[in-house]
């Protein structure tokens, strides 16, 4: 195998989840990936594109997805057969704290001469602690590392001093060094994503499995386009909020991608795949003109994939009218987090409930293919009863839209961790949070707890971890009853969902009993007996994960498009 300059490895949340007893519960019910969190960050693609453009050889290997799809995969042997000068491992969101560091340990053992590079939000926040681990040589900080990673590889290639590489934390025999965080771009039009490159890489390495963004991506591909890095909203529990960005990522304001570039991204994606594309960031963050220009450019280019638009606040009917008239197909995702305006205000979401209801109705009136609305459990000022009332509120919302089947309402716990850098993490006591983990190492150790309830890194003044866990299952029962009463699911599906949620709650309570048993050997043996049941409940514990799947054909159905796209390249009509 030819030596790569960089192999980007995506680790599972916990290594080795196939051997540890872990009851994940509902922590990933509302994302496309499994509780292993096998979806790698978009930064893999943008960094790979930047390095490829400079002549460096890069490969992406999604170890987490490979481990899910091949339970017999010998990870250590597989890693030993890889060959690269540098291995890059993402520690973006904190649930990867265990797996990322363990994979790095294996890489160090199998390739002692290679450099090991970390990056991502959590890597940035904990960079001083992270560089202290023996298996970590380099940390690239910030939300934009495409330019610094080229600087890093140029310096390594020439044997230059690493002190000139922007945003780099590194160490040598003299100790740790922290270069200034100076690359914080004010716009992201410089970014480039070459979808043809990833396809050529799959062909070159004969490895679709290692390149897949998440486990079932080949069955229902979902793609992403970014409008912004940073945020204009200050949500108290979000590590990507404007306050968090300013606090540890050096970003004082959002960096937008021009709306015309975003539309071109959508067009370039559809050259290769007939697949839904999620547009990250509320288009209105950049102002009304930004949204207007996006819709005009998308229509001019003839964007025909289904486009999923994100809302941070309620939108007027004009917005949905533009989406209907300028896109061939669109859907909406909106996370008000609570039906309770007092809880929303404490969270930093300052809008009223009637406006939210009107947005749902107007989107469906303007031919949205679906409207996903998300509530959360474990918020500031939120009591157990308030959390359950959010689920009960779904009945009223379905009344507003005459039980329209295109509306999907979900609820999920805020799990497993408070985001580092968020207001809730930095000022836990002020917001009523009780923080149970502060350091990277403390979070890493929590991840191997036997039940998701014990992994939780917080409680609140209003809800203990027991309250949050029990309320999560109670809310799921209420929502399923609402769906059944409104005629959205039949009796068979209702019974299946109820049985599954009940089994998950029973599993959680049985683990509580085992944890309280005397003797480590007794506890270990009892947990081992539960292993099969915990695996069967790995997905869809309180929500039906299949509800999140977008109407998309498999990758195989896009094969003709891929061939044409490879021939055409990334031609743009504008």
C-alpha positions as CSV (number, residue, x, y, z in Angstrom):
1,X,0.0,0.0,0.0
2,X,1.4,3.4,-1.0
3,X,2.3,5.6,1.9
4,X,-0.1,8.4,2.6
5,X,0.9,11.8,3.9
6,X,-2.2,11.9,6.1
7,X,-4.7,9.3,7.1
8,X,-7.7,10.7,8.8
9,X,-9.2,8.2,11.3
10,X,-12.6,8.5,12.9
11,X,-12.9,6.6,16.1
12,X,-16.1,5.2,17.8
13,X,-17.3,6.9,20.9
14,X,-15.9,4.1,23.0
15,X,-13.2,1.6,22.0
16,X,-14.0,-1.2,22.0
17,X,-17.8,-0.9,22.2
18,X,-18.0,-4.4,20.9
19,X,-16.5,-5.8,24.1
20,X,-17.6,-3.3,26.8
21,X,-21.0,-3.5,28.3
22,X,-22.7,-0.2,27.4
23,X,-26.4,0.6,27.4
24,X,-26.5,3.7,25.3
25,X,-30.2,4.5,25.7
26,X,-31.5,7.4,23.7
27,X,-28.3,9.5,23.3
28,X,-28.3,9.2,19.5
29,X,-32.0,8.7,18.7
30,X,-32.2,12.0,16.9
31,X,-29.1,11.9,14.7
32,X,-28.4,9.7,11.6
33,X,-25.5,7.8,13.3
34,X,-25.8,5.1,15.9
35,X,-24.8,5.6,19.6
36,X,-21.2,4.8,18.5
37,X,-21.4,8.3,16.8
38,X,-19.7,7.0,13.6
39,X,-20.4,10.1,11.6
40,X,-17.2,11.9,10.9
41,X,-17.0,15.7,10.8
42,X,-17.2,17.7,7.5
43,X,-13.8,19.1,8.3
44,X,-12.3,15.8,7.1
45,X,-13.6,16.6,3.7
46,X,-12.4,20.2,3.6
47,X,-9.0,19.5,5.0
48,X,-8.5,16.6,2.6
49,X,-9.5,18.8,-0.3
50,X,-7.1,21.5,0.8
51,X,-4.2,19.1,1.1
52,X,-5.0,17.2,-2.1
53,X,-5.0,20.5,-4.0
54,X,-1.3,21.0,-2.8
55,X,-0.3,17.6,-4.0
56,X,-0.5,15.7,-0.6
57,X,-1.9,12.2,-0.4
58,X,-4.8,11.9,2.0
59,X,-7.2,9.1,2.9
60,X,-10.3,9.0,5.1
61,X,-10.9,5.9,7.2
62,X,-14.1,5.7,9.3
63,X,-13.1,3.0,11.8
64,X,-16.3,3.4,13.8
65,X,-18.5,2.6,10.8
66,X,-16.2,-0.3,9.8
67,X,-16.4,-1.7,13.4
68,X,-20.2,-1.5,13.3
69,X,-20.5,-3.3,10.0
70,X,-17.8,-5.9,10.7
71,X,-18.0,-7.2,14.3
72,X,-15.0,-9.4,13.6
73,X,-12.7,-6.6,12.3
74,X,-9.3,-6.8,14.0
75,X,-8.8,-3.0,14.5
76,X,-5.2,-3.3,15.8
77,X,-4.2,-5.5,12.8
78,X,-6.0,-3.2,10.4
79,X,-4.2,-0.1,11.8
80,X,-0.9,-1.9,11.7
81,X,-1.3,-2.3,7.9
82,X,-2.0,1.4,7.3
83,X,1.0,3.5,6.3
84,X,1.1,7.3,6.8
85,X,3.5,10.0,7.9
86,X,0.7,11.6,10.0
87,X,-2.5,10.1,11.4
88,X,-5.2,12.7,12.1
89,X,-7.9,11.9,14.7
90,X,-10.9,14.0,15.3
91,X,-12.1,14.9,18.8
92,X,-14.8,17.3,17.7
93,X,-17.7,16.6,20.0
94,X,-16.8,15.2,23.5
95,X,-18.5,11.8,23.2
96,X,-15.4,10.7,21.3
97,X,-13.1,11.3,24.2
98,X,-12.6,7.6,25.0
99,X,-12.4,6.2,21.4
100,X,-10.2,8.9,20.0
101,X,-7.6,8.6,22.6
102,X,-7.6,4.8,22.5
103,X,-7.3,4.7,18.7
104,X,-4.4,7.2,19.1
105,X,-2.8,4.8,21.6
106,X,-3.0,1.9,19.1
107,X,-1.6,4.1,16.3
108,X,1.3,5.1,18.5
109,X,2.0,1.4,19.3
110,X,1.8,0.3,15.7
111,X,3.5,3.3,14.1
112,X,5.9,4.9,16.6
113,X,7.6,6.9,14.0
114,X,4.4,8.6,12.7
115,X,3.0,11.9,14.0
116,X,-0.5,11.9,15.7
117,X,-2.6,15.0,15.1
118,X,-5.8,15.9,16.8
119,X,-8.4,18.6,15.9
120,X,-12.0,19.7,16.5
121,X,-14.0,21.8,19.0
122,X,-13.2,19.5,22.0
123,X,-9.6,19.2,21.0
124,X,-9.4,23.0,20.9
125,X,-11.1,23.5,24.3
126,X,-8.9,20.9,26.0
127,X,-5.7,21.3,23.9
128,X,-3.4,21.9,26.9
129,X,-4.6,18.8,28.6
130,X,-4.7,16.8,25.4
131,X,-1.1,17.5,24.4
132,X,-0.1,16.0,27.7
133,X,-1.2,12.5,26.6
134,X,1.7,10.4,25.3
135,X,-0.1,9.4,22.1
136,X,-0.7,13.0,21.0
137,X,1.9,15.0,19.2
138,X,0.0,17.9,17.6
139,X,-3.3,19.7,18.0
140,X,-4.8,22.0,15.4
141,X,-7.1,24.5,17.1
142,X,-10.1,26.5,15.9
143,X,-13.1,25.9,13.7
144,X,-11.2,26.4,10.4
145,X,-8.0,24.4,10.0
146,X,-7.8,24.1,6.2
147,X,-5.0,26.7,5.8
148,X,-3.1,25.7,9.0
149,X,-3.0,22.1,8.1
150,X,-1.4,22.9,4.7
151,X,1.1,25.1,6.7
152,X,1.8,22.1,9.0
153,X,2.4,19.7,6.2
154,X,4.6,22.2,4.3
155,X,6.7,22.6,7.5
156,X,6.9,18.9,8.1
157,X,7.9,18.3,4.5
158,X,10.7,20.9,4.7
159,X,11.8,20.1,8.2
160,X,11.0,23.6,9.3
161,X,10.3,25.0,12.7
162,X,6.6,24.3,13.7
163,X,6.4,27.6,15.7
164,X,5.2,29.4,12.5
165,X,2.1,27.1,12.0
166,X,-1.0,29.0,12.9
167,X,-3.3,27.6,15.6
168,X,-0.9,24.7,16.4
169,X,-0.3,23.2,19.8
170,X,2.7,20.9,19.6
171,X,5.4,19.3,21.7
172,X,9.1,18.4,21.4
173,X,11.8,17.4,23.9
174,X,11.6,20.8,25.4
175,X,7.9,20.5,26.2
176,X,4.6,21.8,25.0
177,X,4.3,24.9,22.7
178,X,1.1,26.9,22.0
179,X,1.2,28.9,18.8
180,X,-1.2,31.8,18.6
181,X,-4.8,31.2,17.3
182,X,-4.4,33.6,14.4
183,X,-6.3,31.9,11.6
184,X,-9.9,32.7,12.2
185,X,-11.3,33.6,8.8
186,X,-14.1,36.2,8.5
187,X,-15.8,34.4,5.7
188,X,-15.6,30.8,4.4
189,X,-15.7,31.3,0.6
190,X,-12.2,30.0,0.5
191,X,-13.4,26.5,1.4
192,X,-13.6,23.9,-1.3
193,X,-15.1,20.4,-1.2
194,X,-14.2,18.1,-4.0
195,X,-16.8,15.3,-4.0
196,X,-15.1,13.8,-7.0
197,X,-12.0,13.3,-4.8
198,X,-13.8,11.2,-2.2
199,X,-15.2,9.0,-5.0
200,X,-11.8,8.6,-6.6
201,X,-10.4,7.8,-3.2
202,X,-13.0,5.0,-2.7
203,X,-12.0,3.6,-6.1
204,X,-8.3,3.9,-5.5
205,X,-8.4,2.1,-2.1
206,X,-11.4,-0.1,-3.0
207,X,-12.9,0.9,0.3
208,X,-16.4,2.3,0.4
209,X,-16.9,1.2,4.0
210,X,-14.0,3.2,5.3
211,X,-15.0,6.3,3.5
212,X,-18.8,6.3,4.4
213,X,-19.8,9.2,6.6
214,X,-22.0,6.9,8.8
215,X,-23.0,3.3,9.0
216,X,-26.1,3.3,6.7
217,X,-25.0,6.1,4.4
218,X,-24.9,3.8,1.4
219,X,-28.5,2.8,2.0
220,X,-29.8,6.4,2.5
221,X,-27.1,9.0,1.7
222,X,-27.5,12.3,3.4
223,X,-25.2,15.2,2.4
224,X,-24.3,18.5,4.0
225,X,-23.6,22.1,2.9
226,X,-22.5,24.8,5.3
227,X,-23.7,28.4,5.3
228,X,-21.6,29.6,8.2
229,X,-19.0,28.8,10.8
230,X,-19.9,30.4,14.1
231,X,-23.3,31.5,15.2
232,X,-25.3,34.6,16.1
233,X,-27.5,32.8,18.7
234,X,-26.5,32.4,22.3
235,X,-28.1,29.0,23.3
236,X,-27.0,28.2,26.9
237,X,-26.2,24.6,26.3
238,X,-24.5,24.8,22.9
239,X,-20.8,24.6,22.4
240,X,-21.2,26.2,19.0
241,X,-23.1,29.3,20.3
242,X,-21.7,32.8,19.8
243,X,-20.4,33.0,23.3
244,X,-18.6,29.7,23.1
245,X,-17.1,30.7,19.8
246,X,-15.7,33.9,21.3
247,X,-14.5,32.2,24.4
248,X,-12.3,29.4,23.1
249,X,-12.4,29.5,19.3
250,X,-11.3,33.1,18.8
251,X,-14.4,33.9,16.8
252,X,-16.1,37.2,17.6
253,X,-18.7,37.0,14.8
254,X,-20.0,34.3,12.4
255,X,-18.0,33.6,9.2
256,X,-20.5,33.2,6.3
257,X,-20.2,31.4,3.0
258,X,-21.7,33.6,0.3
259,X,-25.2,32.4,-0.6
260,X,-24.1,32.0,-4.2
261,X,-21.3,29.6,-3.1
262,X,-23.8,27.6,-0.9
263,X,-26.1,27.2,-4.0
264,X,-23.1,26.0,-6.0
265,X,-22.3,23.5,-3.3
266,X,-25.8,22.1,-3.6
267,X,-25.4,21.9,-7.4
268,X,-22.0,20.2,-7.1
269,X,-23.4,17.6,-4.7
270,X,-26.3,16.8,-7.1
271,X,-23.8,16.2,-9.9
272,X,-22.8,13.1,-8.0
273,X,-25.7,12.1,-5.8
274,X,-29.4,12.2,-5.8
275,X,-29.7,12.7,-2.1
276,X,-31.1,15.1,0.5
277,X,-28.8,17.9,1.5
278,X,-28.9,19.5,4.9
279,X,-28.1,23.2,4.8
280,X,-26.4,23.9,8.1
281,X,-27.3,27.3,9.7
282,X,-30.4,29.4,9.5
283,X,-30.2,31.2,6.1
284,X,-31.6,34.3,7.9
285,X,-28.5,34.6,10.1
286,X,-26.9,36.5,7.3
287,X,-29.9,38.8,6.9
288,X,-32.9,38.8,4.6
289,X,-30.8,39.7,1.6
290,X,-28.6,36.6,2.2
291,X,-31.7,34.3,2.1
292,X,-33.1,36.1,-1.0
293,X,-29.8,35.6,-2.8
294,X,-29.5,32.0,-1.9
295,X,-33.0,31.2,-3.2
296,X,-32.4,33.1,-6.4
297,X,-29.0,31.3,-7.0
298,X,-30.5,27.9,-6.2
299,X,-33.3,28.4,-8.7
300,X,-30.9,29.7,-11.4
301,X,-28.6,26.7,-11.0
302,X,-31.6,24.3,-11.1
303,X,-30.9,22.6,-7.7
304,X,-33.2,19.5,-7.8
305,X,-32.1,17.5,-4.7
306,X,-34.3,17.7,-1.6
307,X,-33.0,20.5,0.5
308,X,-33.4,20.5,4.3
309,X,-33.4,24.0,5.8
310,X,-32.7,24.8,9.4
311,X,-34.6,27.4,11.5
312,X,-33.3,29.0,14.7
313,X,-36.3,31.1,15.2
314,X,-39.9,31.2,13.7
315,X,-39.9,32.3,10.1
316,X,-42.5,34.4,8.2
317,X,-44.7,32.9,5.4
318,X,-42.6,34.7,2.8
319,X,-39.6,32.5,3.7
320,X,-41.6,29.3,3.0
321,X,-43.1,30.8,-0.1
322,X,-39.6,31.4,-1.4
323,X,-38.5,27.9,-0.5
324,X,-41.5,26.5,-2.4
325,X,-41.1,28.6,-5.5
326,X,-37.2,28.4,-5.8
327,X,-36.5,24.8,-4.7
328,X,-37.9,21.7,-6.3
329,X,-38.3,20.1,-2.9
330,X,-37.6,21.3,0.7
331,X,-38.1,20.3,4.3
332,X,-37.6,22.1,7.6
333,X,-35.9,21.3,10.9
334,X,-36.5,23.5,13.9
335,X,-35.4,22.9,17.6
336,X,-37.4,25.2,19.9
337,X,-36.3,22.7,22.7
338,X,-39.3,23.4,24.9
339,X,-43.0,24.4,24.5
340,X,-42.5,26.5,27.7
341,X,-41.6,30.1,26.9
342,X,-39.9,30.5,30.4
343,X,-37.6,27.5,29.7
344,X,-36.9,28.8,26.2
345,X,-35.9,32.3,27.6
346,X,-33.6,30.7,30.2
347,X,-32.0,28.7,27.3
348,X,-31.6,31.9,25.2
349,X,-34.4,31.2,22.7
350,X,-36.5,34.5,22.8
351,X,-39.6,33.8,20.7
352,X,-43.2,33.2,21.5
353,X,-45.2,30.0,21.1
354,X,-47.8,31.4,18.7
355,X,-45.1,32.4,16.2
356,X,-43.6,28.9,16.4
357,X,-47.0,27.4,15.7
358,X,-47.6,29.7,12.8
359,X,-44.2,28.7,11.2
360,X,-45.1,25.1,11.3
361,X,-48.5,25.8,9.7
362,X,-47.2,28.1,7.0
363,X,-44.4,25.7,6.1
364,X,-46.8,22.9,5.5
365,X,-49.2,25.2,3.7
366,X,-46.3,26.0,1.4
367,X,-45.6,22.4,0.4
368,X,-42.8,21.5,2.8
369,X,-42.2,17.8,2.4
370,X,-41.8,17.4,6.1
371,X,-41.3,19.5,9.3
372,X,-39.2,18.1,12.1
373,X,-39.6,19.7,15.5
374,X,-37.3,18.8,18.4
375,X,-37.8,19.1,22.2
376,X,-35.2,18.4,24.8
377,X,-35.1,17.3,28.4
378,X,-32.5,18.6,30.9
379,X,-32.8,22.4,30.3
380,X,-32.5,25.4,32.6
381,X,-35.7,26.1,34.6
382,X,-37.2,22.9,33.3
383,X,-39.0,20.7,35.8
384,X,-40.0,17.1,35.2
385,X,-43.6,18.2,34.6
386,X,-42.5,20.9,32.1
387,X,-40.6,18.3,30.2
388,X,-43.6,16.0,30.0
389,X,-45.8,19.0,29.0
390,X,-43.7,19.5,25.9
391,X,-44.6,16.0,24.8
392,X,-48.2,16.6,25.7
393,X,-48.1,19.9,23.7
394,X,-47.5,17.9,20.5
395,X,-51.3,17.0,20.6
396,X,-52.1,20.7,20.3
397,X,-49.6,21.2,17.6
398,X,-51.1,18.4,15.5
399,X,-54.5,20.0,16.0
400,X,-53.1,23.2,14.6
401,X,-52.1,21.4,11.4
402,X,-55.1,19.0,11.2
403,X,-52.9,16.0,12.0
404,X,-50.7,16.5,9.0
405,X,-48.5,13.5,8.6
406,X,-45.6,15.7,7.4
407,X,-45.1,17.0,10.9
408,X,-42.7,14.9,13.1
409,X,-42.3,15.9,16.8
410,X,-39.4,14.4,18.8
411,X,-38.1,14.6,22.3
412,X,-34.7,13.5,23.7
413,X,-32.5,14.1,26.7
414,X,-29.7,16.5,26.6
415,X,-27.0,13.8,26.5
416,X,-24.5,12.7,27.3
417,X,-22.5,15.9,28.2
418,X,-22.8,19.6,28.6
419,X,-20.8,21.1,25.8
420,X,-17.5,22.6,26.9
421,X,-17.4,26.3,26.3
422,X,-21.2,26.7,26.5
423,X,-22.7,28.9,29.2
424,X,-24.1,25.9,31.0
425,X,-20.5,24.4,31.2
426,X,-18.7,27.6,32.0
427,X,-21.3,29.0,34.4
428,X,-23.1,25.9,35.6
429,X,-24.2,27.1,39.0
430,X,-25.6,30.3,37.6
431,X,-27.9,28.4,35.2
432,X,-28.9,25.8,37.8
433,X,-26.6,23.0,36.6
434,X,-24.6,20.7,38.8
435,X,-21.5,19.7,36.8
436,X,-20.2,16.2,37.3
437,X,-17.2,16.4,34.9
438,X,-14.8,19.2,34.1
439,X,-11.6,17.8,32.6
440,X,-11.1,15.7,29.4
441,X,-10.0,12.8,31.5
442,X,-13.1,12.9,33.6
443,X,-15.3,12.9,30.5
444,X,-13.3,10.0,29.0
445,X,-13.8,7.9,32.1
446,X,-17.5,8.5,32.2
447,X,-18.0,7.1,28.7
448,X,-17.4,3.5,29.8
449,X,-20.2,3.6,32.5
450,X,-22.6,0.8,32.0
451,X,-25.7,2.9,31.4
452,X,-26.3,6.2,29.6
453,X,-27.7,7.7,32.8
454,X,-24.3,7.3,34.5
455,X,-22.5,8.9,31.6
456,X,-24.5,12.1,32.0
457,X,-22.1,14.8,33.1
458,X,-24.7,17.0,34.8
459,X,-27.8,17.3,36.9
460,X,-29.9,20.4,37.4
461,X,-31.6,22.1,40.4
462,X,-34.9,20.9,39.0
463,X,-34.0,17.4,37.8
464,X,-31.6,14.7,39.0
465,X,-30.1,12.2,36.5
466,X,-32.8,9.8,37.6
467,X,-35.5,12.4,36.9
468,X,-34.0,13.2,33.4
469,X,-33.8,9.5,32.5
470,X,-37.3,8.6,33.7
471,X,-38.8,11.7,32.2
472,X,-37.2,10.7,28.8
473,X,-39.1,7.5,28.8
474,X,-42.3,9.0,30.1
475,X,-42.2,11.7,27.4
476,X,-41.6,9.0,24.7
477,X,-44.8,7.2,25.9
478,X,-46.8,10.4,25.8
479,X,-45.6,11.2,22.3
480,X,-46.4,7.8,21.0
481,X,-49.9,8.0,22.5
482,X,-50.3,11.4,20.7
483,X,-49.2,9.9,17.4
484,X,-51.6,7.0,17.8
485,X,-54.6,9.2,18.9
486,X,-54.0,11.5,15.9
487,X,-54.0,8.6,13.5
488,X,-50.3,9.0,12.6
489,X,-49.4,5.4,13.5
490,X,-51.4,2.3,13.7
491,X,-52.0,0.0,16.6
492,X,-49.2,-2.4,15.6
493,X,-46.6,0.3,15.4
494,X,-47.9,1.9,18.6
495,X,-47.5,-1.4,20.5
496,X,-44.1,-2.0,19.0
497,X,-42.8,1.5,20.1
498,X,-44.3,1.2,23.5
499,X,-42.8,-2.3,24.0
500,X,-39.4,-1.1,22.9
501,X,-39.4,2.0,25.2
502,X,-40.6,-0.2,28.0
503,X,-37.8,-2.7,27.4
504,X,-35.2,0.2,27.4
505,X,-36.6,1.5,30.7
506,X,-36.5,-2.0,32.2
507,X,-32.9,-2.4,31.0
508,X,-31.9,0.9,32.7
509,X,-33.5,-0.1,36.0
510,X,-31.9,-3.6,35.9
511,X,-28.5,-2.0,35.4
512,X,-29.3,0.2,38.5
513,X,-29.8,-2.9,40.5
514,X,-26.6,-4.5,39.2
515,X,-24.6,-1.4,39.9
516,X,-25.7,-1.6,43.6
517,X,-24.7,-5.3,43.9
518,X,-21.7,-6.1,46.1
519,X,-18.6,-7.5,44.4
520,X,-17.1,-6.4,41.1
521,X,-17.1,-10.0,39.8
522,X,-20.8,-10.3,40.5
523,X,-21.6,-7.0,38.8
524,X,-19.5,-7.9,35.8
525,X,-21.2,-11.3,35.4
526,X,-24.6,-9.8,35.7
527,X,-23.9,-7.1,33.1
528,X,-22.5,-9.7,30.7
529,X,-25.8,-11.6,30.9
530,X,-27.6,-8.3,29.7
531,X,-25.2,-7.8,26.8
532,X,-27.5,-9.1,24.0
533,X,-30.4,-7.1,25.2
534,X,-28.4,-3.9,25.3
535,X,-27.2,-4.5,21.7
536,X,-30.8,-5.0,20.5
537,X,-31.8,-1.7,22.1
538,X,-28.8,0.2,20.6
539,X,-31.0,2.3,18.3
540,X,-34.5,3.8,18.5
541,X,-35.0,3.5,22.3
542,X,-37.5,6.3,22.8
543,X,-37.8,7.6,19.2
544,X,-38.3,5.7,16.1
545,X,-35.0,6.3,14.3
546,X,-36.5,5.3,11.0
547,X,-38.6,8.5,11.2
548,X,-35.5,10.5,10.6
549,X,-34.6,8.8,7.4
550,X,-35.2,11.0,4.4
551,X,-36.8,9.8,1.2
552,X,-33.6,9.0,-0.7
553,X,-32.5,6.2,-3.0
554,X,-29.4,4.2,-2.2
555,X,-25.9,5.1,-3.4
556,X,-26.2,2.4,-6.1
557,X,-29.2,4.3,-7.6
558,X,-26.9,7.3,-8.0
559,X,-24.3,5.4,-9.9
560,X,-25.1,6.9,-13.3
561,X,-25.0,10.4,-11.7
562,X,-21.6,9.5,-10.2
563,X,-20.2,8.5,-13.6
564,X,-21.5,11.6,-15.3
565,X,-20.3,13.8,-12.5
566,X,-16.8,12.3,-12.7
567,X,-16.8,13.1,-16.5
568,X,-18.2,16.6,-16.1
569,X,-16.3,17.5,-13.0
570,X,-17.6,20.4,-10.9
571,X,-19.0,22.5,-13.7
572,X,-21.1,25.4,-12.5
573,X,-23.8,27.0,-14.5
574,X,-23.7,30.4,-13.0
